[in-house]
Amino acid sequence: NGLLYWTEAGSHKVRAMSLTNRAVFTLSGNGNVGYVNGSSTSAEWHNPKGFDFRAGKLYVADMMNDVIRTISL
C-alpha cells in the first residue's frame, strides 16, 4: 500500500512512512508507557516489538504487556 511500518520499543509507538514522499507519522502511541487502547496518539504501549499485517489490520506484539493488539488500517 505504499507504506513502510515499524515498531519503536523505546518510544512506545507504532510508526509508518510513506514510500512516495518519505513522510513519517505515528499510527499509534503517545510515548507514555502503559496499556491504553485508543485512536492514534491516545493509545499507550509498553515496548511494542514485532507485527504482522493481515486483512487490513496490523497485529502488534505489546511485549511488556504480554498481549497482541490490533490497529485497523
Contacts in CASP RR format, 6 or more apart in sequence:
PFRMAT RR
TARGET T0000
AUTHOR 0000-0000-0000
METHOD contacts of the structure
MODEL  1
NGLLYWTEAGSHKVRAMSLTNRAVFTLSGNGNVGYVNGSSTSAEWHNPKG
FDFRAGKLYVADMMNDVIRTISL
1 73 0 8 1.000
2 18 0 8 1.000
2 19 0 8 1.000
2 20 0 8 1.000
3 16 0 8 1.000
3 17 0 8 1.000
3 18 0 8 1.000
3 19 0 8 1.000
4 16 0 8 1.000
4 17 0 8 1.000
4 19 0 8 1.000
5 14 0 8 1.000
5 15 0 8 1.000
5 16 0 8 1.000
5 27 0 8 1.000
5 51 0 8 1.000
5 53 0 8 1.000
5 58 0 8 1.000
6 14 0 8 1.000
6 15 0 8 1.000
6 16 0 8 1.000
7 13 0 8 1.000
7 14 0 8 1.000
7 15 0 8 1.000
7 48 0 8 1.000
7 49 0 8 1.000
7 50 0 8 1.000
7 51 0 8 1.000
7 60 0 8 1.000
7 61 0 8 1.000
8 14 0 8 1.000
8 15 0 8 1.000
8 48 0 8 1.000
9 47 0 8 1.000
9 48 0 8 1.000
9 49 0 8 1.000
9 63 0 8 1.000
10 47 0 8 1.000
11 31 0 8 1.000
12 29 0 8 1.000
12 30 0 8 1.000
12 31 0 8 1.000
12 32 0 8 1.000
12 33 0 8 1.000
12 34 0 8 1.000
12 44 0 8 1.000
12 45 0 8 1.000
12 46 0 8 1.000
12 47 0 8 1.000
12 48 0 8 1.000
13 26 0 8 1.000
13 27 0 8 1.000
13 28 0 8 1.000
13 29 0 8 1.000
13 30 0 8 1.000
13 31 0 8 1.000
13 45 0 8 1.000
13 48 0 8 1.000
14 26 0 8 1.000
14 27 0 8 1.000
14 28 0 8 1.000
14 29 0 8 1.000
14 45 0 8 1.000
14 48 0 8 1.000
14 51 0 8 1.000
14 58 0 8 1.000
14 60 0 8 1.000
14 71 0 8 1.000
15 24 0 8 1.000
15 25 0 8 1.000
15 26 0 8 1.000
15 27 0 8 1.000
16 24 0 8 1.000
16 25 0 8 1.000
16 27 0 8 1.000
17 23 0 8 1.000
17 24 0 8 1.000
17 25 0 8 1.000
18 25 0 8 1.000
26 40 0 8 1.000
26 41 0 8 1.000
27 40 0 8 1.000
27 58 0 8 1.000
27 71 0 8 1.000
27 73 0 8 1.000
28 38 0 8 1.000
28 40 0 8 1.000
28 41 0 8 1.000
28 43 0 8 1.000
28 45 0 8 1.000
28 60 0 8 1.000
28 71 0 8 1.000
29 40 0 8 1.000
29 41 0 8 1.000
29 42 0 8 1.000
29 43 0 8 1.000
29 44 0 8 1.000
29 45 0 8 1.000
30 41 0 8 1.000
30 42 0 8 1.000
30 43 0 8 1.000
30 44 0 8 1.000
31 44 0 8 1.000
31 45 0 8 1.000
32 44 0 8 1.000
33 44 0 8 1.000
33 45 0 8 1.000
33 46 0 8 1.000
33 64 0 8 1.000
34 44 0 8 1.000
34 45 0 8 1.000
34 46 0 8 1.000
34 65 0 8 1.000
35 44 0 8 1.000
35 45 0 8 1.000
35 46 0 8 1.000
35 62 0 8 1.000
35 65 0 8 1.000
35 67 0 8 1.000
36 42 0 8 1.000
36 43 0 8 1.000
36 44 0 8 1.000
37 43 0 8 1.000
37 69 0 8 1.000
45 60 0 8 1.000
45 62 0 8 1.000
45 65 0 8 1.000
45 69 0 8 1.000
46 62 0 8 1.000
46 63 0 8 1.000
46 64 0 8 1.000
46 65 0 8 1.000
47 62 0 8 1.000
47 63 0 8 1.000
47 64 0 8 1.000
48 60 0 8 1.000
48 61 0 8 1.000
48 62 0 8 1.000
48 63 0 8 1.000
49 61 0 8 1.000
49 63 0 8 1.000
50 60 0 8 1.000
50 61 0 8 1.000
51 58 0 8 1.000
51 59 0 8 1.000
51 60 0 8 1.000
51 61 0 8 1.000
52 58 0 8 1.000
52 59 0 8 1.000
53 59 0 8 1.000
53 73 0 8 1.000
56 72 0 8 1.000
56 73 0 8 1.000
57 70 0 8 1.000
57 71 0 8 1.000
57 72 0 8 1.000
57 73 0 8 1.000
58 70 0 8 1.000
58 71 0 8 1.000
58 73 0 8 1.000
59 68 0 8 1.000
59 69 0 8 1.000
59 70 0 8 1.000
60 68 0 8 1.000
60 69 0 8 1.000
60 70 0 8 1.000
60 71 0 8 1.000
61 68 0 8 1.000
62 68 0 8 1.000
62 69 0 8 1.000
END
